[in-house]
């Protein structure tokens, strides 16, 4: 459920905001248009929002600014500390994509750069859970690295290795990045319509609406 990455994110917490700003050459394309991507997620939702992988609170802050009632879910204690400095009036709680509090009607689940920490089987369980909790018209809006197919994923790995972006290549090979057709199948199976919008070479907006 992504908790195997907690140590990684504790270590990354102090430099995360610098990385997403594009200063790290290996990940520059992954985070290209980062602010636009977060705004694209935020503008698609309203009401009571659960945000998974809140990280340092960048998307959380946008959701709060547009008057959403947001609860951030973040398994890394170091990330939570930083997020709470940005959004001190928002709850940032320990949890993950499958373990989170439910205290009222949820209008949307959102996430940025995090859903790939779940295996495809775990993604299926998570999406079924969201379907069970959402009413008709409720949304799941995630921004994440997704590939058109396995061949494209392999090309990206080979390109990273050719550029000597070895950390990026390692991430692409070891984390649970999936493909559009896999996600589409899962969302349709659990009663959603779903659309994909590409934001840079790596990242897509996934917007699923409960029927």
Secondary structure, 3 states (H helix, E strand, C coil): CCHHHHHHHHHHCCCHHHHHHHHCHHHCCCCCCHHHHHHHHHCCCCCEEEEECCCCCHHHHHHHHCCCEEEEECCCHHHHHHHHHHCCCCEEECCECCECCCCCCCCEEEEECCHHHCCHHHHHHHHHHHHHHCCCCCEEEEEEECECCHHHHHHHHHHHHHCCCHHHHHHHHHCCCCEHHHHHHHHHHCCEEEEEEECCCCEEEEEEEEC
